[in-house]
Amino acid sequence: MGGCLPYHYEASGTFHLPMSDKLFGSGIAPLRQPEFRDLWIANFLSNLGTLMHAAAAAWLMTTLTTSPLLIGLVQTAASLPAFLLGLAGGVLTDLVNRRRLLVGAQLWMMTMAGLMAVMTWNGHLRPIQLLVLLFLLGMGSAIHLPGWQTLLQDLVTRDKVAAAVSLNSISFNLARSIGPALGGFLVGALGAAWVFAINAFSFLAVLAGLWRVPSHLVPQSKGKATPRVVLHSLEEGWKFLKETPLIRGILLRTCFFMLTGSGVLALLPVVARDHLGTGATGYGILLSAFGVGSVLGAIFIPVMRRRFPIDTMVGVCLGIFSACVVVVGLGRSPTLVAMAMFGGGLCWIVVAVNHNVSVQLCSPDWVRGRTISFYLMTFQGSLAIGSWIAGWVADRMGIGFAIPLCGILCACGIFLIPWFPLTKRVPVGAAP
């Protein structure tokens, strides 16, 4: 019955890595492994296409309807499948060959993105059809995410898990710093259909990366995923979660953070259109500012985890993020709102990555896929519900009320930190 972490915590809660690790030495160590590096590059290219697609879909909805609720539902439709199917994705990750699972998910998402492109070209895409196709695209992502995060950890040693998680976040947020602005530009220049088509082709990068991973690094199937085996695996996952209060606390904090903090991203197209008067390119630039901040935050997470108590760092960033959300809701200057999005992105990633890392380091290998799925299900489900609630409030009270309210409520999450810390050691048990 060992502790959940390969490192140790002092009473202050400060996280310690080996003294020989430096900021970039430990932070980019997984990239020295060719298999991890290939998948990281492939994932960046795919994320670039995905974020261009997301920006194009959100802006396309603003041209199809004036309803803030329907615009907010764009993010809900994309995130809800992870809540509904995330646990199934985690169970399959632990049971079947992960490479085959990921290949199937990539092919599904490629097909859905291509279908969106064709329907947009033909002029047959209406608000409801757009939401349905985003939901179907999200189904593939729900199966993909637990398997992807777990496969990346299969390629590194346990002492590099935090660095691998940070690099995965950097890949996504580096794409977010470029993709939305590029997507907004292409929507204005070529139309949304071309952006959807580009995203469909971007999945080929991940398929090529998966093909290059040596078979001996991919855990083999543990048997057929029959209904009985799946139910037994779910039962084991729930039992582990019930016996691990640290993870339950992290999930609660993640849920509150995403419920209250997701509204700013869901309603950003409305802010760009109504408050700032910018077009698709301006909206993309605001999202890119958020992405640039996230990249910088992710880069410095390893050194911050060494120098500051984790919960103190997360609490400070949560407060700053909340203030930035209020500024986005009240600001009328594109420059001011872009600066707030930059600061919000930097703090957002610090909170999210520390929650994610804490969950993964407290998960033994035999249940890691299911534990990651619990986290992703909580993250994406709260994102979907929070986006819907924010859109509903904005529909009735206006975005000048809804977004600042999100920021104020998000700051209340600071009061959860003393009750549900990230730094408590817990037993993780052995495989059943």
C-alpha positions in Angstrom: 0.0 0.0 0.0 2.3 2.7 -1.2 1.6 6.4 -1.6 0.0 7.7 -4.7 3.0 9.8 -5.7 6.6 9.0 -6.7 7.6 12.3 -5.1 7.1 13.7 -1.6 5.3 16.6 -0.1 6.4 18.7 2.9 3.8 19.9 5.4 3.5 23.1 3.4 2.2 21.1 0.4 5.1 22.0 -1.8 5.7 19.6 -4.6 9.3 18.3 -5.0 10.9 16.8 -8.0 14.5 15.5 -8.0 17.0 18.3 -7.5 18.8 17.5 -10.7 15.7 18.5 -12.8 15.7 22.0 -14.2 12.9 23.8 -15.8 13.4 22.7 -19.3 15.3 19.6 -18.5 12.4 17.9 -16.7 9.7 19.8 -18.6 10.6 18.6 -22.1 12.2 15.2 -21.1 9.5 13.1 -22.7 10.2 14.8 -26.1 13.6 13.1 -26.1 11.7 9.8 -26.7 11.0 9.5 -30.4 7.7 7.7 -30.0 6.3 10.4 -27.6 7.7 13.2 -29.8 6.1 11.8 -33.0 2.7 11.6 -31.3 3.2 15.0 -29.8 3.8 16.6 -33.2 0.9 14.7 -34.7 -1.4 15.7 -31.9 -0.4 19.4 -32.4 -1.4 19.3 -36.0 -4.7 17.5 -35.2 -5.4 20.0 -32.4 -4.7 22.8 -34.8 -7.4 21.5 -37.2 -9.8 20.9 -34.3 -9.5 24.4 -32.9 -9.9 25.9 -36.3 -13.0 23.8 -36.7 -14.3 24.9 -33.3 -13.8 28.6 -34.0 -15.5 28.1 -37.5 -18.5 26.3 -36.0 -19.0 28.9 -33.3 -18.8 31.8 -35.7 -21.0 29.9 -38.2 -23.7 29.7 -35.6 -23.6 33.4 -35.1 -24.5 33.8 -38.8 -27.3 31.2 -38.5 -29.0 32.7 -35.3 -28.9 35.6 -33.0 -29.8 33.5 -29.9 -27.0 33.5 -27.2 -28.5 30.2 -26.0 -28.0 28.5 -29.3 -24.5 30.0 -29.6 -23.7 28.7 -26.1 -25.0 25.3 -27.0 -22.2 25.0 -29.6 -19.8 24.3 -26.8 -22.3 22.1 -25.0 -22.9 19.9 -28.0 -19.1 19.4 -28.4 -18.5 18.7 -24.7 -21.6 16.7 -23.7 -20.5 13.4 -25.3 -17.5 13.3 -23.0 -19.8 13.4 -20.1 -22.1 10.7 -21.5 -19.5 8.4 -23.0 -16.3 9.3 -21.2 -16.6 6.5 -18.7 -17.2 4.0 -21.5 -14.0 5.3 -23.2 -12.0 4.8 -20.0 -13.3 1.2 -19.6 -12.5 0.4 -23.3 -9.0 2.0 -22.8 -8.3 -0.4 -20.0 -9.7 -3.5 -21.8 -8.8 -3.3 -25.5 -5.8 -2.5 -27.6 -5.4 1.2 -27.3 -4.0 1.8 -30.7 -6.9 0.1 -32.4 -9.3 2.1 -30.2 -7.7 5.4 -31.1 -7.6 4.6 -34.8 -11.3 3.9 -34.8 -12.0 7.1 -33.0 -9.9 9.1 -35.4 -11.6 7.6 -38.5 -15.1 8.4 -36.9 -14.1 12.1 -36.3 -12.6 12.4 -39.7 -15.9 11.3 -41.2 -18.0 13.7 -39.1 -15.8 16.6 -40.0 -16.0 15.8 -43.7 -19.8 15.5 -43.5 -20.0 18.9 -41.9 -17.9 20.3 -44.7 -20.1 18.8 -47.4 -23.3 19.9 -45.8 -22.0 23.5 -45.4 -20.9 23.6 -49.0 -24.4 22.4 -50.1 -26.1 25.0 -47.9 -28.0 22.4 -45.9 -26.5 23.1 -42.5 -29.0 24.7 -40.0 -28.5 25.4 -36.3 -30.0 22.0 -35.2 -28.0 20.1 -37.8 -24.8 21.9 -36.7 -25.4 21.0 -33.1 -26.1 17.3 -34.0 -23.0 17.0 -36.0 -20.9 18.6 -33.3 -22.3 16.1 -30.9 -21.5 13.2 -33.2 -18.0 14.6 -33.6 -17.7 14.8 -29.8 -18.6 11.2 -29.5 -15.4 10.2 -31.2 -13.5 12.6 -29.0 -15.1 11.1 -25.9 -13.7 7.7 -26.8 -10.4 9.2 -28.0 -9.4 11.3 -25.0 -9.0 8.6 -22.2 -7.1 6.3 -24.6 -4.9 9.2 -25.8 -3.8 10.4 -22.4 -3.3 6.8 -21.2 -1.2 5.9 -24.3 1.0 8.9 -23.8 1.7 7.8 -20.2 2.5 4.3 -21.6 5.4 5.8 -23.5 7.1 7.5 -20.4 8.3 6.5 -17.0 6.2 7.5 -14.0 8.6 10.3 -12.9 7.8 12.0 -16.3 4.0 11.9 -16.0 3.7 15.5 -14.9 5.9 16.7 -17.7 4.0 14.5 -20.2 0.6 16.0 -19.0 2.1 19.5 -19.3 3.4 18.9 -22.8 0.1 17.5 -23.9 -1.5 20.7 -22.6 1.1 22.8 -24.3 0.3 21.0 -27.6 -3.3 21.8 -27.3 -2.8 25.4 -26.2 -0.1 26.1 -28.7 -2.6 25.1 -31.3 -5.2 27.2 -29.5 -2.8 30.2 -29.8 -2.7 29.8 -33.6 -5.8 27.8 -34.7 -8.7 30.1 -33.8 -7.1 33.2 -35.4 -6.2 31.1 -38.5 -9.6 29.6 -38.5 -11.3 33.0 -38.2 -9.2 34.3 -41.0 -10.1 31.3 -43.2 -13.8 31.6 -42.4 -13.7 35.2 -43.6 -11.6 34.4 -46.7 -12.9 31.0 -47.8 -15.9 30.1 -45.7 -16.5 27.6 -42.8 -16.8 24.6 -45.1 -13.1 24.8 -46.1 -12.1 24.9 -42.4 -14.2 21.8 -41.7 -12.5 20.0 -44.6 -9.0 21.0 -43.4 -9.9 19.6 -40.0 -10.9 16.3 -41.6 -7.5 16.0 -43.2 -5.7 16.9 -40.0 -6.7 13.5 -38.4 -4.3 11.8 -40.9 -1.4 13.2 -38.8 -2.5 11.3 -35.7 -3.2 8.1 -37.7 0.3 8.3 -39.1 1.7 8.9 -35.6 -0.2 5.9 -34.2 1.1 3.7 -37.0 4.7 4.5 -36.0 4.4 3.5 -32.4 6.1 0.2 -31.8 3.8 -2.7 -30.9 5.7 -3.6 -27.7 4.9 -0.1 -26.3 1.2 -0.5 -26.7 -0.5 -2.7 -24.0 -2.3 -5.6 -25.5 -6.0 -6.3 -25.2 -7.0 -7.9 -21.8 -9.8 -9.8 -23.5 -13.1 -9.2 -25.3 -15.0 -6.2 -24.1 -18.2 -8.2 -23.5 -21.1 -6.5 -21.6 -20.2 -8.6 -18.5 -16.5 -7.6 -18.6 -17.4 -4.0 -19.2 -19.8 -3.9 -16.2 -17.2 -5.6 -14.0 -14.6 -3.1 -15.1 -17.0 -0.2 -14.3 -17.7 -1.7 -10.9 -13.9 -1.8 -10.1 -13.6 1.8 -11.2 -16.4 3.0 -9.0 -15.0 1.0 -6.1 -11.6 2.6 -6.5 -13.2 6.1 -6.7 -15.2 5.4 -3.5 -12.0 4.4 -1.7 -10.0 7.3 -2.9 -11.2 10.6 -1.2 -8.4 12.7 -2.7 -9.6 12.0 -6.3 -13.2 12.6 -5.3 -12.2 16.0 -3.9 -10.3 16.9 -7.1 -13.3 15.9 -9.2 -15.5 18.2 -7.1 -13.2 21.1 -7.5 -12.9 20.4 -11.2 -16.7 20.3 -11.5 -17.2 23.7 -9.8 -14.3 25.3 -11.8 -15.7 24.2 -15.1 -19.4 24.9 -14.3 -18.6 28.5 -13.4 -15.6 29.2 -15.6 -16.8 27.8 -19.0 -19.3 30.5 -19.7 -16.7 33.0 -20.9 -15.5 30.7 -23.7 -19.1 29.7 -24.7 -20.3 33.3 -24.9 -17.1 34.8 -26.4 -18.5 34.8 -30.0 -21.4 37.0 -28.6 -18.9 39.3 -26.9 -16.9 39.7 -30.1 -20.0 40.3 -32.2 -22.1 42.5 -29.9 -19.7 44.2 -27.4 -16.6 44.6 -29.5 -18.0 44.7 -33.0 -15.3 42.4 -34.4 -15.8 39.8 -37.1 -14.7 36.2 -37.3 -11.0 37.2 -37.3 -11.4 39.3 -34.2 -13.1 36.4 -32.4 -10.3 34.1 -33.4 -7.7 36.6 -32.1 -9.4 36.6 -28.7 -9.3 32.9 -28.5 -5.7 32.9 -29.6 -4.8 35.3 -26.8 -6.3 32.8 -24.4 -4.2 30.0 -26.1 -1.0 32.0 -25.9 -1.5 32.6 -22.2 -2.2 28.9 -21.7 1.0 27.9 -23.5 3.1 30.2 -21.2 1.3 28.9 -18.2 1.9 25.3 -19.1 5.6 25.9 -19.9 6.2 27.2 -16.4 4.0 24.7 -14.5 7.0 22.4 -13.6 9.0 25.1 -12.0 6.0 26.6 -10.2 5.2 23.1 -8.8 8.7 23.0 -7.4 8.7 26.5 -5.9 5.2 27.0 -4.6 2.7 25.0 -2.5 0.3 23.6 -5.1 -2.9 24.6 -3.5 -1.6 28.2 -2.9 -0.6 28.4 -6.6 -4.0 27.1 -7.8 -5.9 29.4 -5.4 -4.0 32.5 -6.7 -4.5 31.5 -10.3 -8.2 30.8 -9.7 -8.7 34.3 -8.2 -6.9 35.9 -11.2 -8.8 33.9 -13.7 -12.1 34.9 -12.1 -11.1 38.6 -12.3 -10.2 38.2 -15.9 -13.6 36.7 -16.7 -15.3 39.8 -15.1 -13.2 42.1 -17.3 -14.2 40.1 -20.4 -17.9 40.5 -19.5 -17.7 44.3 -18.8 -14.9 45.4 -21.2 -15.7 47.3 -24.4 -12.1 47.6 -25.7 -10.8 44.7 -27.9 -7.3 45.3 -26.5 -8.5 45.1 -22.9 -10.6 42.0 -23.5 -7.6 40.4 -25.4 -5.4 41.1 -22.4 -7.9 39.6 -20.0 -8.2 36.5 -22.2 -4.4 36.2 -22.2 -4.3 36.4 -18.4 -7.3 34.1 -18.1 -5.7 31.5 -20.3 -2.5 31.5 -18.3 -4.3 30.9 -15.0 -6.9 28.5 -16.5 -4.2 26.1 -17.5 -2.4 26.2 -14.2 -5.6 25.2 -12.4 -6.7 22.5 -15.0 -3.2 20.8 -15.3 -2.7 20.6 -11.6 -6.1 18.9 -11.1 -5.3 16.5 -14.0 -1.8 15.7 -12.8 -3.0 15.0 -9.2 -5.6 12.6 -10.5 -3.2 10.7 -12.7 -0.4 10.4 -10.1 -2.8 8.9 -7.6 -4.0 6.3 -10.1 -2.4 2.9 -10.3 -1.8 1.5 -13.8 -4.6 -1.1 -13.6 -7.3 1.6 -13.3 -5.7 4.6 -14.9 -7.9 4.7 -18.0 -11.0 4.7 -15.9 -9.7 7.3 -13.5 -8.8 9.6 -16.4 -12.2 9.0 -17.8 -13.8 10.1 -14.5 -11.8 13.3 -14.7 -12.6 13.9 -18.3 -16.2 13.1 -17.8 -16.3 15.6 -14.9 -14.4 18.2 -16.9 -16.3 18.0 -20.1 -19.7 17.4 -18.5 -19.3 20.5 -16.3 -18.1 22.4 -19.4 -21.2 21.4 -21.3 -23.7 22.1 -18.5 -21.9 25.4 -17.6 -22.0 26.6 -21.2 -25.7 25.8 -21.4 -26.5 27.6 -18.1 -24.4 30.7 -19.2 -26.2 30.8 -22.5 -29.6 30.5 -20.8 -28.8 33.4 -18.4 -27.4 35.5 -21.2 -30.5 35.0 -23.2 -32.6 36.5 -20.4 -30.2 38.9 -18.7 -27.6 39.8 -21.3 -24.0 38.8 -21.6 -23.0 41.9 -19.6 -24.6 40.2 -16.6 -24.0 36.5 -17.4 -20.2 36.6 -17.9 -19.3 38.7 -14.8 -21.6 36.4 -12.7 -19.6 33.5 -14.0 -16.4 35.2 -12.8 -17.8 36.0 -9.3 -19.1 32.4 -8.8 -15.8 30.9 -10.1 -13.9 32.8 -7.4 -16.0 31.0 -4.8 -14.1 27.9 -5.7 -11.2 29.2 -3.6 -13.2 28.2 -0.5 -13.2 24.5 -1.6 -9.4 24.4 -1.4 -8.9 23.9 2.3 -11.6 21.2 2.4 -10.4 19.3 -0.7 -6.6 19.8 -1.0 -4.5 18.3 -3.8 -1.5 17.4 -1.6 -2.8 14.7 0.7 -1.2 11.3 0.3 -3.7 8.4 -0.1 -3.3 4.7 -0.6 -4.0 3.5 -4.1 -4.1 -0.2 -3.4 -3.2 -3.0 -5.7 -5.0 -4.4 -8.7 -7.9 -6.6 -7.8 
